[in-house]
Amino acid sequence: MAASFIYLITIFFLSAFPAVMGSSRFDQLFQPSWALDHVTYEGEVLKLKLDNYSGSGFSSKSKYLFGKTTIQIQLVEGDSAGTVTAFYMSSDGPTHNEFDFEFLGNTTGEPYLVQTNIYVNGVGNREQRLSLWFDPTIDFHSYSILWNQQQVVFMVDETPIRVYKNKEKNGIAFPKDQAMGVYSSIWNADDWATQGGRVKTDWTHAPFVSSYRGFEIDACECPSVASPAENFKRCSSGGATQYWWDHPVMSELNVHQSHQLMWVKANHMIYDYCTDYARFPVNPPECEGR
């Protein structure tokens, strides 16, 4: 009995949430998607370049429904004002679902900001913006998206920074019916990215380079010819098929993770659409009772 209890506790802490282990090579999971001459390889590190001619990006070779993806990123050093490095998951079409990390560059000495956003059936406007508790330009840090039928969790170095819960019982749509690819890109967004667009990109500092390693996707791969219903059935636990992301402990944060999220909100949250009453006089329904 005691041995079984210890085993279950061990499994709990290993699985909630699984750490990145045995990261894959870039070309096993991903491929450059645009501006191939702005994508370079240095051993196990991939670099995306932005200059005044073009940005660049890459995408996963497959699409997925539920699971976890993690990439280690070292963001643009020095004056990165006006630039955005994005890491996100997205489906296709006008009613797509999307989970965004957007890293907003800044002038030298000013902190990077991280903006997250969630699109459901083509509708976004769910931005949260926060500062980080470290300098993301000095070294690599891991950024993860965990997705199951109960929640979407954004994580930085395994610390939850945002949770979007399934509230379908309240009539609120939740993204769970569209397979999504994994993407990253660097691009110029000086019309809005830094101090609301007041600070523009200084092209004398180009090229701007974001570096990547530790590519990991632990998720349910979906055939391109399968229907949404077929993918949902394929990627949901049932019978002999049991996925780790459907385990009951994955339906919500554990106590330690909840405390981590509270700490992030208290110390690093800069903007939350749920409290922007000028922009949303009527509180968005998913914000109720968070």
Salt bridges, closest charged atoms under 4 A:
ASP27 OD2 - ARG25 NH2 3.18
ASP37 OD1 - HIS38 ND1 3.01
GLU42 OE1 - LYS47 NZ 3.28
GLU44 OE2 - ARG25 NH1 3.42
ASP51 OD2 - HIS38 NE2 2.98
ASP79 OD2 - HIS205 ND1 3.30
ASP92 OD2 - LYS63 NZ 3.45
GLU98 OE1 - HIS96 NE2 2.80
GLU127 OE1 - ARG279 NH1 2.87
ASP157 OD2 - HIS141 ND1 2.68
GLU158 OE1 - LYS68 NZ 3.08
GLU168 OE1 - LYS176 NZ 2.97
ASP202 OD2 - HIS205 ND1 3.62
ASP272 OD2 - ARG290 NH2 2.54
GLU286 OE2 - ARG126 NE 2.89
